Amino acid sequence: MTRLQLTSTQRRLIGVVIAGAVLIAAIGFVGSYAAVRELAEQKGFGTFALVFPIGIDAGIGVLLALDLLLTWVRIPFPLLHHTAWVLTAGTIAFNAAAAWPDAIGVGMHAVIPILFVVVVEAARHAVGRIADITADKHMEGVRLTRWLLSPVPTFKLWRRMKLWEIRSYEDIIQLEQDRLIYQARLQARYGRNWRRKAPIEAMMPLRLAKYGVPLADTGPAGLAAVGIEPDPLSSATAAAEPVPTAAPAPAELTAPAVEFYAAANQAVALAPPRTPPALTAELNTPAPAVHPSAPTGSAPTPVSARSRTHGALLLDLAPMDPPHPDVVCGTDPAGMKPHPQRAEPAPATALLDSDAELVERARELARTGPLSLRRMKRERGIAQRRAQRIRNALDNKAS
């Protein structure tokens, strides 16, 4: 559950509004008391006419305060709200009757009660919104311009929003866009009668979308079933996810090291193979002569001394020949720089830490207003799938 944070300026404004509402109520009570008392005396109330106006105004105040309290704790009772309206309308009628048939007098008596009712209704609306937002139950409404420009599709959109508890207007718009794009791709493949020609695997995501299942979860499988590539926009969104970057290339090798590697590669290319070219060589082949300039060491094992069988595997356990002096680098090997290593991908813990940080930032963002996927993408610069993952993690923590 998120808690709405108010700034010091907002608290001061709330204090000013409360003080003004109390002042309006007091002025209205004082102004209407005499008129209602006189009307009650004319109707035969006797001494009860002295407290009758106080009872009506006190009842209005208690009902409105209780209605605000129950709305705040998210257990509203509509009868309180409607009864307060009836009593307020009765007060206006009693005040207007005292000035009847003077139209200006009637209007003057009705001004202050109407002001008080408007202030209380605005407060009730704000309290209800805050209660829904703090409980993550606030459901946004559809824009009036959309109702005017496209009433029938907007009604279907609103109906799906209410049926499946899709609280964000931006989320339902995104789902509708995905649905229309999916239909357009099927229509481009199968023509005008795509609803009858398309296989059931391709139509199933559209049927599930009617029940609030996002096409982002079922659409790729449906398109792949009919051989249609996924939406390039979705691919671009997925590509926008942060990926581990390769480490910067090291500085260029020094000149002695470059000469060493060039000589080593040339020697390897010109060196004869260590194993005989054919397994059918004669067993009494003389051993190859050792290079006179090579350092002393263990001579290679003669071919005749090796245990070989025609057609069998050859396992050579003889020690390796020492390197030739012509390919030995004369510089200090310690001054050589190692070959560049391939960058390892970022560990999973780093990605989890990054998601945890985004969850905390999303929680702070939710304190300032409704937390929708589009707002997370815009404020935090993340992709659709990652925003959905962060919001699911935030909902799991809240529950």
N, C-alpha and C positions, 0 to 999 in steps of 0.2 A: 504494500500500500504506500503510495507516494503522498507526501505532505506538501501542501501549497505554501510556498514561502512568500511573505509580503515584505516589501521594503518599508523603510521608515516613512517615506512620503505617502505610500498607500495607507499606512496605518493612520496617519494624520487626516487624510481625506475621509477615511471611514469614521473617524471621530467627529469630523465636521458634519457628515451626513446624518449620523445618529443624533447629534445635538439639534440639527435643523428639523429632523423628523419629530423629535420631542416638542420643539417649539411650535411646529405646525399643529400637532395634536392638541397642545395646550390652548392655542388661540382658537382652534375650531371648537373645543369644548366650552370655553368661556363664551364664545359668540353664539353657540347654539343652545346654551343652557336656558337663557331667558326666554327664547322663542318657543322651545319645546315645553318649558314649564307653563307658560301662558296657555299654550294649546291644550296641555293636559288639564289645567284648571277649567278651561271652557268645556271640556268633555266630561267633567264631573269626577276627576280623580281625587279632589279634595287635598288633604295634606300629603298624600302619596305623590302628588305632582312635584313636590320639592326634591325627591330622590329619583324620580323616574328618568330624567335626562342623565343623571350620574350612572344609573344602572345600564342604560344603553351604551354609553361611551366606554364604561369599564368592561362591558361584555365584548365590545369590538376589540379593545386592546388585548384582553386575555385570549380571545380566539386567534387573533393574528399572531401573538407571541407564541402560543402553543403550536400553531401551524408552522411557523418558522423553525421552532425547535425540532418538531418531528421530521420536517423536511431535511434538516441538517443531519440528523442521525439516520436518514434514509428509510424512515417508516412513515411516509406521509399519510394523512387521513383527509381525503377530499371534503368530507362533510364540514370540517372546521373552516376550510377556505370558503366554501359556498355560503355557510351561515354568516360569516363575517361580511361577505358581500351583501347579503340580504339586510343585515342590520345597518350597514352603511347606507344602502339605498333608502331604508326607512328613515334614517336620520336626515338625509337630504330632503325627503318628502315632507317630514315634519317641519323642517326649517322653511321649505318653500311654501307650505300651507300658511305659515304665519304672514308671509308677504303677498299672498294671492289676493287679487289678480295682477299685481304689479310684476311685469316680466323682468324688469331690471332687478327688483328686489329678490325675486326667485333665483336669478342667476348669481347674485352676490352671495346668497345663502349656500349655494351649491359649490362655490369655487373651492373653499378650504377643505371640505370633506373629500372632494375629488383629488386635490393635491395629496392629501394623506394616503388615499387608496393607491395612487400611482406610485408613491414612494415605497409603500409596503410591498406592492407587487414586484417592483424592481428588486427589492431586497430578497424577496422569496425566490425570484428567478436566479439571483446570484448565489444564494445559499444552496439551491438545488444543483446548480452547475458545479459548485465547489465540492459538494458531497459526492457527486458522480465522478468527478475527476480524481479526487483523493482515493476513491474506491475502485478506480479503473473501470468504471461502468458507464461512463459518459458516452453517449452515441451522438455523433454529429449529424446534422441535417443536410439535406440536399439543397444546393443553391437555387434561389428563386429564378434566376435567369435560365437555368436548365429546364425548370418546369415550364417556363414560357416558350422556349425555343423548341423543345422536344418533349411534349407531355407524356405520350404513350411509352416510349423507351425509358423515360425517367421514372414513370410509375413502376415499371418492371424492375428497374435498378433499386428503387426505394423498397419495393416489396422483398427483394432478395436480401437487402441490407437488414431489414427488420426480422426476416424469418431466421436468418443464420447468424444474427448478432455480430455483424461486421460493423464495428463502432467507428472506424475511420472513413471519412468521405473519400480521402485520397486512395485508400486501399481498394474501395469498391470501384473507383474509376480505373485503377490499374487492372483489376480483374476483368472489367468490361473491355478494356483495350486489348488485353490478351485474348479474350474470347473472340472479338471481331477479327483480330489478326489471324487467329487459327482458322476461322471460317473462311477468310479470304484465301488462305493458302490451299485449303481443301477445294474451294471453288475454282481456283486457278488450275488445279490438277484434274478435277473430274467434270468441270463445266457447270452448266446451269442446274442440272439434276444431281448435284454433288451429294445431296442428302440421301438419295437412293443408291447412287453408285459407290459411294465410299464404304469401305468395309467397317464392320462393327468395332474393330480395334481402333480405327481412326475416329469414330463417332463417340466412343465411350468417354473421352475427356470432356467433350461438350456436355454430355448428360451429367457427368459428375460436377461440372461447373455450376449447374442449376442448384446444387446442394451445398454450394460454398467451397468446394474443393478447388484450390488454385490450379490454373492450367500450367503454371511453372513447374508443378510436381508431376502432372500426368501428360502434358502436351508433348514433350520430347519422345516419350515411348510411343504415343499414338502416331506421330509423324514418322518415326523410324519404322513402324510396322508397314507403312505404305511406301517406304523408300524416299521420303522427303527429308532433306537435311534440316537440322534444327534452325531456329530463327537466328540470322546473323546478329541481330541486336542482342539476343541472349548470350551468344558466343562472345560478343564484345564486352558485355557486362561481366561474364565470367572471367574474361581475360583481364579485366580491370582489377581483379583481386591481387593484392601484393604478393609477389613471389620473391624468393631469395635471389639476390643478385650475386653475380660472380665476383670474386675478389679481384682487386686491381692487378693488372699484369706487373710483374717485377721489372726493375730497370734492366736495360740491355746488358748482356754479358761483356766482360772485359775482352780485350784483344787476345791475350794469351789463351784464355778459355775457349774463344772461338776457334783459334788455330788448333787447339787440342782436340776439340770435337770434330773438326774437319779431317784431321789426320787419322783419328780413330775410325771414322766412317769409311775412309778410303782403305784403311788396312783391313777392315772387316770385309769390304767388298772384294779385295784382291786375295784374301787368304783362301787356301785350298780347303775343301771339306775335311773334317776330322775323321769321318767314317769312310770306309771304302765305297767307291761308286757302285759296286755290284757285290752281291753276296756270293757269287760264284768264282771269286778271285782265288788264285792258287794259294795254298796254305804256306808255301815256302817263299812267298814274296819277301824280299829283303826289307828291313826296316828303313824308313826314310832317314836321310842324314840330317844331323842337327846343324843349325846355322852356326858358323864359326864365331860370330860376334855375339851370340846369345849367351847369357850368363849360365853358369853351371847349375845344374839342377837334375831332377829325376827325368830321365829320358822317357819318351812315350813308349808304351808297351808295344812290342812288335805284333804284327798281325798274326804271325805264326804262333805266338805265345798265347793268343786269345782263344778261349774255347768257343768255337763256332760250329754250327751245324747248318747245313744247307736248308734254307727255308725257315729257320728259327729266328726268334727275336734276338737282337744284339744288345747286350747290356754292358756298356763300357764304364768300368769303375776306376779307370786310370786317372791319376791327378792331371789337372789342367796344365797346359804349357805356360811358362812365365811370359809376361808381355814383352814384345819386341822393344828394344831401346829406342827405335826410331819413332815410336808412337807414344813415348812417355813424355808427359808435359814437364818442362823444365821450371815452371813457376810453382809457387807455393799453392798446394791444393786448398789450403785454408782460405785463400783469397777468392776462390771460385764461389759463385752464387748458385744456389740450387735451382733445379728446373721449377718452373711455375707449377703449382699444384692446383688441381681442380677444386673449385669452391664446393664445400659440402652444403647440402640444403639445411636450412634452419631447423633446429630440433622442434619437436612437437610442443615441448614446454613453452618455447618462445611464442608460438602461435596462440597457445592457451593463455599466456600472460597478456598478449595483445588483446584477445577477446575479453579477458577479465577487465582490462582497462577500459575497453569500449562499453562494457556493461555498466561500469561505474559512471562513465560520461553520459550514457543514455539515461541512467537514473537521475542525474542532475538535470538533464534536458527535460525529463518528464515533469519536473517540478515547476517548470515555467509554462506548461500547456500540454495539450494532447500529444502523445508520442505515436506518430505514424511512421510507416516505412519510408515514405517520400521525404518526410522531415529529417529522419535519421540519415538518409542518403545525402540530402542537401547540406545538413549541418556538419556531418562527420566525414563526408567524402568517401563513403563505402558503397559497395555494390548491393544489389537487391537481395541476393542469397545471404550475404553476410549480415545485412540489416535484419532479415527474418530470423537468422540464428541468434543475433544479439537480443532481439525482442523476445524470442522464446525463452532464452536464458533469464531475462529480466522477469518474465511472467512466472517462471518456475521458482525463482527466489522470492517473489511476492507471495506466492501461494504457500 
